[in-house]
Amino acid sequence: MDEETGLMKFAEEFTMPSAEDLKSLESWSNIAPSILKNGRTAHLAPEGLDEEAKEAYMSEQSEKDPQVERFRTLNEHAPLLGMETAWISRIAGDSQLYTKGDVTVSYAVNIVKSLRWPGAVTVAKGGKHTNIYIGYGIKRVDPSFYPTSPPVVDSEPSDPID
């Protein structure tokens, strides 16, 4: 993070790790901030509070729902109950190293899958990566929300006989 602007900047000397190095969860980290319990990435104080009340509100919110380190590695994530980790890392395809001219290449694809957010997957191959999420927006530890169906609509009432 740039200290003056607060913006994220990438290291100039960065080189993409090899497919074998990317197999480790220590090689992967978050870029986006974590989502808090309120559904946001940061706490916001209600409008109309004076500075002292705003500071007290923000410290109370930070105590109830603290923000976690933004650039932490995937092996630092809290594991799910009954599991050792919150992520799975695999390699698919041909992991053999080939020499093309003066460059060594691998045709393996790294796959990193979230166990906490079913449907969240990241794949990387040849220095490029992409993320995809196909799910319902419900964490695995959350109880699923199934709304009840509305009651049956009554048919037309019969006409009363005079």
C-alpha positions in Angstrom: 0.0 0.0 0.0 1.2 3.5 -0.8 1.5 5.3 2.5 0.8 8.8 0.9 -2.2 8.0 -1.4 -3.5 4.9 0.4 -3.7 3.1 -2.9 -2.5 -0.4 -3.7 0.6 -0.6 -5.9 2.3 -3.7 -7.3 6.0 -4.5 -6.7 8.1 -3.8 -9.8 10.4 -6.8 -9.3 7.5 -9.3 -9.0 7.7 -12.5 -11.1 4.9 -15.0 -11.2 5.8 -18.1 -9.1 6.0 -21.5 -10.8 3.1 -23.9 -10.8 4.9 -26.1 -8.2 5.4 -23.0 -6.0 1.7 -22.0 -6.4 0.6 -25.4 -5.0 1.3 -24.0 -1.5 -1.4 -21.9 0.2 1.4 -19.6 1.4 1.9 -18.4 -2.2 -1.7 -17.0 -2.4 -3.0 -14.0 -0.6 -6.0 -11.7 -0.5 -6.1 -8.4 -2.4 -9.6 -7.3 -1.6 -10.5 -6.5 2.0 -12.6 -9.0 4.0 -16.3 -8.7 4.3 -17.5 -7.8 7.8 -20.7 -9.0 9.5 -22.5 -5.9 8.3 -21.9 -6.8 4.7 -19.4 -4.0 4.1 -15.6 -3.9 4.0 -15.4 -1.0 6.5 -17.4 0.3 9.4 -19.4 3.5 8.9 -20.6 5.8 11.6 -24.2 7.1 11.4 -24.5 10.7 10.3 -25.4 13.3 12.8 -23.1 12.1 15.6 -20.6 14.4 17.2 -16.9 13.5 17.1 -16.9 11.9 20.5 -20.0 9.7 19.9 -18.7 8.8 16.5 -15.4 7.7 17.9 -17.1 5.6 20.6 -19.4 4.0 18.0 -16.5 3.1 15.7 -14.5 1.6 18.6 -17.6 -0.5 19.7 -18.1 -1.7 16.1 -14.4 -2.6 15.7 -14.5 -4.5 19.0 -17.6 -6.5 17.9 -16.5 -7.2 14.4 -12.7 -6.5 13.9 -11.2 -6.1 10.5 -8.5 -8.7 9.6 -5.2 -8.1 7.8 -6.0 -7.4 4.1 -2.9 -9.0 2.6 -2.8 -12.2 4.6 -1.9 -15.5 3.0 -4.5 -18.2 2.5 -3.0 -20.5 5.1 -3.6 -17.7 7.7 -7.4 -17.9 7.3 -9.3 -19.5 10.2 -10.1 -23.1 9.4 -13.7 -24.3 9.2 -15.0 -26.5 12.0 -13.8 -30.1 11.6 -11.3 -29.2 8.9 -7.7 -28.3 8.8 -8.0 -25.3 6.4 -10.4 -23.0 4.7 -8.9 -23.4 1.2 -7.8 -26.3 -1.0 -5.0 -26.0 -3.6 -4.5 -28.5 -6.4 -2.7 -28.8 -9.7 -4.4 -30.1 -12.8 -2.9 -31.0 -16.1 0.7 -31.7 -17.2 3.1 -30.4 -14.5 6.2 -31.5 -16.5 8.6 -28.6 -17.3 9.4 -28.0 -20.9 12.1 -25.9 -22.5 10.9 -23.6 -25.3 14.0 -21.8 -26.6 15.6 -20.2 -23.5 12.4 -20.3 -21.5 11.1 -23.1 -19.3 7.3 -23.5 -19.3 4.8 -25.7 -17.6 1.3 -26.4 -18.9 -0.1 -27.2 -15.4 -3.1 -25.3 -14.1 -3.3 -24.3 -10.4 -6.7 -24.4 -8.7 -7.4 -22.8 -5.4 -10.9 -23.4 -4.0 -12.6 -21.9 -1.0 -14.3 -24.2 1.5 -15.9 -21.3 3.3 -17.5 -19.8 0.2 -18.7 -22.8 -1.9 -18.4 -21.9 -5.5 -15.4 -19.5 -5.2 -12.5 -20.8 -7.3 -9.3 -19.2 -8.6 -7.3 -20.8 -11.4 -3.8 -19.8 -12.7 -1.7 -20.9 -15.6 1.3 -19.4 -17.3 1.5 -16.2 -15.3 -2.2 -15.4 -15.7 -5.1 -16.0 -13.3 -8.8 -15.5 -13.0 -11.4 -15.8 -10.3 -15.0 -17.1 -10.5 -17.8 -17.4 -8.0 -20.9 -19.3 -8.7 -23.0 -19.6 -5.5 -25.8 -18.2 -3.4 -23.7 -15.7 -1.3 -24.1 -17.9 1.8 -21.0 -19.0 3.8 -20.7 -22.7 4.5 -20.9 -22.1 8.2 -24.1 -20.0 8.0 -27.4 -21.8 8.3 -29.1 -21.8 5.0 -32.0 -19.5 4.6 -35.1 -21.2 3.2 -38.1 -18.9 3.3 -41.4 -20.5 4.0 -43.9 -20.6 1.2 -47.0 -18.4 1.4 -50.3 -19.9 2.5 -52.5 -21.4 -0.1 -54.8 -18.9 -1.7 -58.5 -19.7 -1.0 -60.8 -20.2 -3.9 -63.7 -17.9 -4.5 -66.2 -18.0 -1.7 -69.6 -19.4 -2.5 -72.5 -16.9 -2.7 -74.6 -16.9 0.4 -78.2 -18.0 -0.3 -80.8 -15.5 0.9 
